[in-house]
Amino acid sequence: MRVLDKMTFSEPLDAWKITEFRAGSYKENNIPDWAVTQANLEQLNDILQGLDNELRDGALGIGSTLGYMGDGVTTFEMWNAQKVAVNYDRLFAAHVRFQGNTRPPTEGTMGGLEQIANGMALNQPTLLSHNNNYGWWELEERLQLFRAQGFNTWSEYYPYTAGSTTIGAEFLKPDKIGLAGMSYERMYNPKTGKFMSREEYDKIMAADPGFIIVAFIDAREAWLPLWLRTPHMVVGSDAMPPVDAEGNYLTGDDPYEKYSGHPRTAGSFAAVLRMARENDVALMHTLSQTSYWSAKHLGDAGIEAMKVRGRMQVGMVADITIFDPENVTDNSTYKAGENGLPSTGIPYVLVSGTIVVKDSKVQDVYPGQPVRYPVEAKGRFKPLERGAYIKSIIGVDYVDLDHESLGEEDVYSGGKK
C-alpha cells in the first residue's frame, strides 16, 4: 500500500485498522494496486527494504495476507520476501494465494505448496496460516513429513465454518467467488444480521470496500472435527477489528453487546475447548493446540520469550488460564447483539503472574511484556540487481556447454563469443 498505492503512514500501524487501509487503497485510482498490480524491480526493492527495516527494528518475522493479493504478487516477490526474513533467521507466515480454490490448475493447495517449498529451500521456520480450506489435508500431510525430517513448520486454523473479511477482498469478486467455494447468498451482513445478495454486494462494494462481512463455507462442517485432532495444527482466533454496527471503534467501557462482527473475536479458544470435549478429544492434545505447539514452534524459530511460555513448569513465565474443562464454553454467535458475548467457564487468567481476569471479570491491569528481537544498527537487505542475481545462480560469468552441440561458439551470459 505504501509503495504501490502511494499511501502515507506517519504512525505505527494498528493491525485492527487494516479495514481502513484497504478502503483507503482505492482512493488514488479506484484500484487496490497492493492487491492486483505487480511491482517492478524498483518498487520490489522498496517493498523488500521496508520489510528489512521492520526486521531490523525487532520484528519477529514476516506475515503476509497473500490470499488477498494473489494476482499482484509474483512468485519471485514471494520468494524474495521469505529470503528477507531468512537474512535475520526469522519466520515467515502467510495466508496463501488461491485459498479455498477447488479447481486445477489454481487449487488452494498450490498456494500452500509455494510457501512450503520456499520455506524448506531456505530451512525457514514456516507457519501456514488459515489451513482450514479445501486441500488442507494434503498440506497437513506434507507438513508432517517435513517435521519428521527436522523442519520447523506448522499450521493454524480457527474453529468456525464461516470466515470474515472486507467486502473488497479480491477473492469475493464475481469472477472468483465461486472458485473459493463461497456465494453471495451465503455472505452475511453482521450489521443487519441477515444474509446478502449479489445486489447488496454491489451496492456496499461501491460505497465502502472496507466493510466487514462474514462468509459461510459449508464444506467446513465436516472438516472442523478433524482439525480438532490434527497434530501441530494450532488455534488462531483471527480476531476482527473491535467495531460496532456503524464501524466505530469500541473501548473498554462499551458493553460486549455492541461489538459487530465475526464471533471468533470473542469465542475461538473456548469454542475449541467446548468442541474438543463434545468430540472426545484428549484434553492435553487440545491444550497443545491452544498453547504449547505455538510456543514450541516459535521458540524453535529463535524467539527466546516463547521458550518460557506455553508450559506449566517451574521457571516459566506465569501466563496461566484457569478454566473448568467440563463447562467452559463460547457464548458469542452470529446473531446481532451476540457477536461479542464473552465466554464462560474461565474464572481466572494470569499474565506474567498478575491476575487480569478475576472471578470472570476483566481487571484494569496491563502486565503484558513486549516480545521482540533487539533493534539492530544496520539492515541486511541488499537491493536486487538483474545481472548480479543471475550470476549468483550460475556462479560464473558464462555457461560453458559442449562444443559438439554448439559448433565453434561458446554461449556467454547474454551473448556469444
C-alpha positions in Angstrom: 0.0 0.0 0.0 2.8 2.4 0.8 4.7 1.7 -2.4 2.0 0.8 -5.0 -0.9 2.8 -3.7 1.3 5.7 -2.6 -0.3 5.8 0.9 1.4 7.7 3.7 1.6 6.1 7.1 3.0 8.6 9.7 2.5 6.5 12.8 3.0 2.9 13.9 0.2 0.8 12.4 -2.5 -0.9 14.4 -3.5 -4.1 12.7 -7.1 -3.6 13.7 -7.3 -0.7 11.3 -6.5 -2.9 8.3 -10.0 -2.4 7.0 -9.4 1.3 6.9 -6.2 0.8 5.0 -7.9 -1.5 2.5 -10.6 1.0 1.8 -8.0 3.8 1.5 -6.1 1.9 -1.1 -8.9 2.6 -3.6 -8.7 6.4 -3.3 -5.8 7.1 -5.7 -7.2 5.4 -8.8 -10.1 3.2 -7.6 -7.8 0.2 -7.8 -6.2 -1.6 -4.9 -2.8 -1.8 -6.5 -1.3 -3.6 -3.5 -3.6 -6.5 -4.4 -3.7 -6.6 -8.1 -0.6 -4.7 -9.5 2.7 -6.4 -9.9 5.7 -4.4 -8.6 8.5 -3.6 -11.0 12.1 -4.1 -9.8 12.4 -0.6 -8.3 9.1 -1.0 -6.4 10.0 -4.5 -5.3 13.3 -3.3 -3.8 11.4 -0.6 -2.0 8.9 -3.1 -0.6 11.7 -5.5 0.5 13.7 -2.7 2.0 10.6 -1.8 4.1 10.4 -5.3 5.4 14.0 -5.3 6.2 13.6 -2.0 8.2 10.9 -3.7 10.3 13.0 -6.7 11.0 15.9 -4.5 11.9 13.6 -2.8 14.4 12.9 -6.2 16.1 10.0 -7.8 14.3 9.6 -11.5 15.0 9.2 -12.4 11.3 7.2 -11.6 8.2 3.5 -12.3 7.9 1.6 -11.9 4.7 -2.1 -11.9 3.6 -1.0 -13.3 0.2 -4.5 -14.7 -0.3 -5.7 -11.1 -0.8 -3.1 -10.2 -3.4 -2.5 -13.4 -5.3 -2.8 -11.6 -8.7 -0.4 -8.8 -7.7 2.4 -10.7 -6.0 4.7 -12.7 -8.3 6.4 -15.9 -7.2 9.7 -14.0 -7.4 8.4 -11.4 -5.0 7.1 -14.1 -2.6 10.4 -15.9 -2.7 12.4 -12.8 -2.0 10.1 -11.7 0.8 10.8 -15.0 2.5 14.5 -14.5 1.9 14.4 -11.1 3.7 13.2 -12.9 6.8 15.8 -15.6 6.5 18.5 -12.9 6.4 17.6 -12.5 10.1 16.9 -16.2 10.7 13.3 -15.4 11.3 10.0 -17.0 10.5 7.5 -16.4 7.6 3.8 -16.9 7.9 1.2 -16.5 5.1 -2.5 -16.6 4.3 -1.7 -18.3 1.0 -2.8 -17.4 -2.6 -5.7 -19.4 -4.2 -7.0 -20.1 -0.8 -10.2 -22.2 -1.0 -10.0 -22.7 -4.7 -11.2 -26.1 -5.7 -10.3 -26.3 -9.4 -7.0 -27.1 -11.1 -4.6 -25.6 -12.0 -5.0 -23.0 -9.3 -6.2 -25.2 -6.4 -5.8 -23.7 -3.0 -3.1 -26.3 -2.2 -0.8 -24.7 -4.9 -0.5 -21.5 -2.7 0.4 -23.6 0.3 2.9 -25.6 -1.7 4.5 -22.4 -2.9 5.1 -21.1 0.7 6.2 -24.6 2.0 8.7 -25.1 -0.9 10.2 -21.7 -0.3 10.5 -22.3 3.4 12.0 -25.7 3.0 14.6 -24.5 0.4 15.6 -21.8 2.9 15.3 -24.0 6.0 13.0 -21.3 7.4 10.5 -21.6 10.3 7.3 -21.6 8.3 3.7 -21.2 9.6 0.9 -22.0 7.1 -1.9 -19.6 8.2 -5.6 -20.5 7.9 -5.1 -24.0 6.6 -8.8 -24.6 7.0 -9.9 -24.6 3.4 -10.1 -27.1 0.5 -7.0 -29.2 0.3 -6.0 -28.7 3.9 -5.5 -32.5 4.3 -2.7 -32.8 1.7 -0.9 -29.8 3.1 -1.0 -31.2 6.6 0.4 -34.5 5.2 3.4 -32.6 3.7 3.9 -30.6 6.9 4.0 -33.8 9.0 6.6 -35.3 6.6 8.7 -32.2 6.7 8.6 -32.1 10.5 9.8 -35.7 10.6 12.8 -34.6 8.6 13.6 -31.9 11.2 12.0 -28.8 9.6 10.2 -26.3 11.8 6.8 -25.9 10.1 3.3 -25.9 11.3 -0.2 -24.6 10.6 -3.2 -22.8 12.1 -7.0 -22.9 12.0 -9.9 -21.1 13.5 -12.8 -23.2 14.7 -15.7 -21.8 12.6 -17.4 -22.7 9.4 -17.5 -19.1 8.4 -14.7 -16.7 7.7 -14.7 -12.9 7.8 -13.0 -10.2 5.7 -13.6 -6.9 4.0 -16.1 -6.9 1.2 -13.5 -5.6 -1.2 -11.4 -8.8 -0.9 -10.3 -9.9 -4.4 -11.5 -13.5 -4.0 -15.0 -12.2 -3.4 -15.1 -10.5 -6.9 -17.8 -12.0 -9.2 -15.3 -13.9 -11.3 -13.7 -15.6 -8.3 -16.2 -16.1 -5.5 -17.4 -19.4 -6.9 -13.9 -20.8 -7.2 -13.4 -20.1 -3.4 -16.4 -22.2 -2.5 -18.5 -19.2 -1.5 -21.5 -17.4 -2.7 -23.2 -14.0 -2.2 -26.3 -15.8 -0.8 -24.1 -17.3 1.9 -22.5 -13.9 2.7 -23.7 -12.5 6.0 -24.0 -8.8 6.9 -23.3 -8.5 10.7 -24.8 -5.1 10.7 -28.3 -6.3 9.6 -28.0 -9.8 10.9 -29.1 -11.1 7.5 -27.7 -12.9 4.5 -26.9 -10.9 1.5 -27.4 -11.0 -2.3 -25.4 -10.0 -5.4 -27.3 -6.7 -5.5 -26.4 -5.8 -1.9 -22.8 -6.8 -2.5 -22.5 -4.5 -5.5 -24.1 -1.6 -3.5 -21.9 -1.9 -0.5 -18.8 -2.6 -2.5 -19.2 0.6 -4.4 -19.8 2.7 -1.2 -17.4 1.0 1.2 -14.9 -1.6 0.1 -13.6 -1.8 3.7 -17.0 -3.0 5.0 -16.6 -6.2 7.1 -18.7 -9.2 6.1 -19.0 -12.9 7.3 -18.8 -15.6 4.6 -20.0 -19.2 5.2 -18.2 -22.1 3.7 -20.4 -25.1 4.3 -17.8 -27.7 3.4 -16.1 -26.9 6.7 -18.8 -28.6 8.7 -17.3 -32.0 8.0 -13.7 -30.7 8.4 -13.9 -28.9 11.7 -14.0 -32.0 13.9 -10.9 -33.3 12.1 -9.0 -30.1 12.7 -9.5 -30.6 16.4 -7.5 -33.8 16.2 -4.7 -32.7 13.8 -1.2 -32.6 15.5 0.6 -29.3 15.3 -2.4 -27.5 13.8 -2.7 -24.6 16.3 -5.6 -22.4 17.1 -5.7 -18.8 15.9 -8.6 -16.5 16.6 -8.0 -14.3 13.6 -9.8 -11.6 15.7 -11.5 -8.9 13.7 -11.5 -5.1 14.5 -13.4 -4.2 17.6 -16.2 -2.1 16.0 -19.9 -1.6 16.4 -22.5 -1.9 13.7 -21.7 1.6 12.4 -18.0 0.9 12.2 -17.0 2.9 15.2 -14.1 1.5 17.3 -15.1 0.2 20.7 -13.4 1.0 24.0 -13.2 -1.0 27.3 -16.2 0.9 28.6 -18.5 -0.3 25.9 -20.8 -3.3 26.6 -19.9 -6.6 24.8 -23.2 -6.5 23.0 -22.1 -3.5 20.9 -19.5 -5.5 19.0 -20.5 -6.2 15.4 -18.6 -8.9 13.5 -17.5 -12.5 13.5 -17.9 -14.3 16.8 -14.4 -15.7 16.6 -13.1 -12.5 18.0 -14.6 -13.3 21.4 -15.1 -17.1 21.3 -12.3 -19.0 19.5 -10.5 -20.7 22.3 -13.5 -21.5 24.4 -15.1 -22.9 21.3 -12.2 -25.2 20.7 -12.3 -26.4 24.4 -16.1 -27.0 24.1 -16.0 -28.8 20.8 -13.0 -30.9 21.8 -15.0 -32.0 24.9 -18.0 -32.8 22.8 -15.9 -34.8 20.3 -13.9 -36.7 23.0 -10.6 -35.2 22.0 -7.9 -35.7 24.7 -7.6 -32.5 26.8 -3.8 -32.5 26.6 -4.0 -32.5 22.8 -6.3 -29.5 22.9 -4.1 -27.7 25.3 -1.2 -28.3 22.9 -3.3 -26.8 20.1 -4.2 -23.7 22.1 -0.8 -23.0 23.7 2.1 -25.4 23.7 2.6 -26.1 20.0 2.6 -22.3 19.2 5.1 -21.6 21.9 7.2 -24.6 20.9 7.5 -23.7 17.2 8.0 -20.0 17.9 10.7 -20.8 20.4 12.4 -23.2 18.0 12.3 -20.3 15.5 14.6 -18.4 17.8 12.1 -16.3 19.8 13.6 -16.6 23.3 10.5 -15.3 25.1 8.4 -18.2 23.7 10.8 -20.8 25.1 9.5 -19.9 28.6 5.8 -19.8 27.7 3.1 -22.4 26.8 4.3 -24.8 29.5 3.3 -25.2 33.2 6.8 -25.7 34.7 9.0 -24.1 37.3 10.9 -21.3 35.8 8.4 -20.5 33.1 6.6 -17.2 32.7 3.3 -17.3 34.6 0.9 -16.8 31.8 -1.9 -19.0 33.1 -5.5 -19.6 32.1 -7.7 -21.4 34.7 -10.8 -22.9 33.3 -13.5 -25.5 34.0 -13.0 -28.3 31.4 -16.5 -29.6 32.0 -18.3 -26.4 31.5 -16.1 -23.9 29.6 -18.0 -22.6 26.5 -18.2 -19.9 24.0 -21.3 -17.6 24.0 -20.7 -15.4 21.0 -22.8 -16.2 18.0 -23.6 -14.8 14.5 -26.7 -13.1 15.8 -26.6 -9.3 16.0 -26.0 -8.3 19.6 -24.4 -11.6 20.5 -21.3 -11.4 18.2 -19.0 -10.3 21.1 -20.5 -12.1 24.2 -17.7 -13.3 26.4 -17.0 -17.0 27.1 -17.8 -18.6 30.4 -16.0 -21.2 32.5 -12.8 -19.2 32.6 -12.8 -17.6 36.0 -9.1 -16.6 36.2 -6.4 -15.5 33.8 -2.8 -14.5 34.8 -0.3 -12.7 32.7 3.3 -12.5 33.9 1.9 -13.6 37.3 -0.6 -10.8 37.6 -4.4 -11.6 37.6 -6.0 -10.0 34.6 -9.3 -11.9 34.9 -10.7 -12.4 38.4 -14.0 -14.2 39.1 -14.7 -14.0 35.4 -14.3 -10.2 35.4 -11.6 -8.4 33.3 -9.4 -6.3 35.5 -8.0 -2.9 34.6 -4.4 -4.0 34.6 -1.8 -4.4 31.8 1.1 -6.5 32.8 2.0 -7.9 29.3 5.5 -7.6 28.1 6.7 -6.9 24.6 8.0 -9.9 22.7 10.6 -8.8 20.1 14.1 -9.0 18.9 16.7 -6.3 19.8 17.0 -3.4 17.4 20.0 -3.7 15.1 22.1 -0.8 13.9 22.2 -1.8 10.3 19.8 -3.6 7.9 20.8 -6.7 6.0 18.9 -6.4 2.7 20.9 -5.9 -0.5 18.8 -4.5 -3.4 18.2 -6.9 -6.2 20.0 -6.3 -9.5 19.2 -8.3 -12.6 22.8 -9.2 -13.6 24.0 -9.9 -10.1 21.0 -12.1 -9.4 21.6 -14.3 -12.4 25.3 -14.5 -11.7 24.5 -15.6 -8.1 22.6 -18.6 -9.5 25.1 -19.8 -12.2 28.1 -18.9 -10.1 30.2 -17.8 -13.0 30.1 -15.3 -15.9 29.3 -17.8 -18.6 27.8 -21.2 -19.3 30.4 -23.5 -21.0 28.4 -26.0 -23.0 29.6 -28.9 -25.1 31.3 -27.8 -28.3 29.7 -30.6 -30.2 26.3 -29.1 -29.7 27.3 -25.5 -30.3 29.8 -25.8 -33.2 32.5 -23.2 -32.8 30.6 -21.0 -30.3 30.6 -20.7 -26.6 27.5 -19.1 -25.0 28.2 -16.3 -22.6 25.8 -14.6 -20.3 23.7 -12.6 -22.7 25.8 -13.0 -25.8 28.2 -15.1 -27.9 32.0 -15.3 -28.1 
